[in-house]
Amino acid sequence: MPQQRMLKRRLILNPTLKSDGSRGHLLRLSGHASQVRSPNIDGFPQILRATTDAMSHAITQIQPIVSKATDADLDGILALQASNQIDRGGTLSASLSRSRVSAMMHEMPLIVARREERITGFLMTTTREMNADLPIVQSMFKAYLGAPDAYVYGPVCVDAEERGKRLAQVMFEELRALELGREGILFIRSDNEASLRAHIRMGMREVAEFEFNGFVFSVFSFIG
């Protein structure tokens, strides 16, 4: 088999002199046959704009930064929570107050995803006792009790622009590394098929179901 040459391509802008005496530039990729001739020096803005657009597109492909939340993230967490309530077309079944989210953050790991300092995802966790007063959590534990030291996983929320990029799984992996060996318990609305599939792919198992406010919820369990 003939040896194939690997060409390192670079963007090259070569000055040229046209037959009419005007100046122009030849734009080409090294190692590539195609060339684009800019008519004159005024073509530079179009070249620069195309380059900038390509760089901006590449930046948007970078994954958000995932880590434990800090107090500085609280406003962003609450804003994302508010925009994803059921009455606004989201899938969150409860709205937690600022004081409760802050307390949860200091009691158990709260994982967030940040893109350019904006919160684009969160994964909340809490002890069994802390949210025992929430009716939906009470319903979950009636359906499945779990281990004595089991904690509540969720809610999980991902900004609409970040969905389909495995962000929930990345936040889950960050959590598991912090809570090795402990059981986590969560509930998901049974009509949220995308979330059900995502959590099954993460290795979680469905253990029970319950009804709350006219919706059916599936209970899942996992070990960190």
LINQUINOR-V445766 format. One record per pair of residues at least 24 apart in sequence whose ideal C-beta (glycine too) atoms are under 10 Angstrom apart, sorted by the first residue. I is the first residue (numbers start at 0). J is the second residue. Records with the same first field share a line. If there is no record, write none. Layout:
BEGIN
I = J, J
END
This chain:
BEGIN
4 = 30
5 = 30
6 = 30, 31
10 = 46, 50, 53
12 = 37, 42, 43, 46
14 = 40
58 = 114, 115
59 = 114, 160
60 = 164
61 = 114, 115
62 = 112, 114, 161, 164, 165, 166, 169
63 = 111, 112, 113, 114, 115, 117, 118, 119, 120, 157, 158, 161, 164, 166, 169, 170
64 = 111, 112, 113, 114, 115, 116, 119
65 = 110, 111, 112, 113, 119, 120, 122, 166, 169, 170, 171, 172, 173, 174
66 = 108, 110, 111, 112, 113, 170, 173
67 = 104, 108, 109, 110, 111, 173, 174, 177
68 = 100, 101, 103, 104, 105, 108, 109, 110, 111, 113, 118, 121, 122, 123
69 = 104, 109, 111
70 = 101, 104, 105
71 = 116
72 = 100, 104, 109, 111, 113, 116, 118, 121
73 = 97, 100, 101, 104, 109, 111, 118
74 = 118
75 = 111, 113, 116, 117, 118, 119, 121
76 = 100, 101, 103, 104, 109, 111, 118, 120, 121, 123, 156
77 = 101, 118, 121
78 = 117, 118
79 = 111, 112, 117, 118, 119, 120, 121, 156, 157, 158
80 = 118, 121, 123, 154, 156
82 = 156, 158, 159
83 = 121, 154, 156, 157, 158, 159
84 = 156
85 = 188, 212, 214
88 = 159
89 = 156, 159
90 = 154, 155, 156, 187, 188, 190, 191, 193, 194
91 = 153, 154, 155, 156, 188
92 = 133, 135, 153, 154, 186, 187, 188, 211, 212, 214, 216
93 = 130, 133, 134, 135, 136, 153, 154
94 = 154
95 = 123, 125, 130, 133, 154
99 = 123, 125, 129, 130, 132, 133
100 = 125
102 = 129, 130
103 = 129, 130, 151
106 = 150
107 = 150, 151, 152, 174, 177, 178
108 = 150, 173, 174, 176, 177, 178
109 = 170, 174
110 = 155, 167, 169, 170, 171, 172, 173, 174, 177
111 = 170, 173
112 = 156, 157, 158, 161, 164, 166, 167, 169, 170, 173
114 = 158, 160, 161, 166
117 = 158
118 = 156, 158
119 = 156, 157, 158, 159, 160, 161, 162, 164, 166
120 = 155, 156, 157, 158, 161, 162, 164, 166, 167, 169, 170
121 = 153, 154, 155, 156, 157, 158, 170
122 = 152, 153, 154, 155, 156, 157, 166, 167, 169, 170, 171, 173, 174, 185
123 = 151, 152, 153, 154, 155, 156, 174
124 = 150, 151, 152, 153, 154, 155, 174, 177, 178, 181, 183, 185
125 = 150, 151, 152, 153
126 = 150, 151
127 = 151, 184
134 = 211, 212
135 = 186, 209, 211, 212, 214, 216
136 = 184, 186, 211
137 = 209, 211
138 = 186, 209, 210, 211, 212, 216, 218
139 = 184, 185, 186, 207, 208, 209, 211, 216, 218
140 = 184, 186, 207, 209, 218
141 = 207, 209
142 = 184, 186, 206, 207, 208, 209, 210, 211, 216, 217, 218
143 = 184, 186, 205, 206, 207, 208, 209, 218, 219, 220
144 = 184, 207
145 = 182, 183, 184, 206, 207, 218, 220
146 = 181, 182, 183, 184, 220, 222
147 = 182
148 = 180, 181, 182
149 = 181, 182, 183, 184, 220, 222
150 = 174, 178, 181, 182, 183, 184, 185, 223
151 = 183, 184, 185, 186
152 = 178, 182, 183, 184, 185, 186, 198, 203, 219, 220, 221, 223
153 = 183, 184, 185, 186, 187, 194, 198, 219
154 = 185, 186, 187
155 = 185, 187, 194, 197, 198
157 = 194, 197
162 = 193, 197
163 = 193, 197
165 = 197, 200, 201
166 = 197
167 = 193, 194, 197, 198, 200, 201
168 = 197, 198, 200, 201, 202
171 = 197, 198, 201, 202, 203, 221, 223
172 = 201
174 = 221, 223
175 = 201, 202, 221, 222, 223
176 = 223
177 = 223
178 = 222, 223
179 = 222, 223
180 = 222, 223
181 = 221, 222, 223
182 = 220, 221, 222, 223
183 = 219, 220, 221, 222, 223
184 = 218, 219, 220, 221
185 = 216, 217, 218, 219, 220, 221
186 = 211, 216, 217, 218, 219
187 = 216, 217, 218, 219
188 = 214, 215, 216, 217
189 = 214, 215, 216, 217
190 = 214, 215, 216
191 = 216, 217
194 = 219
195 = 219
END
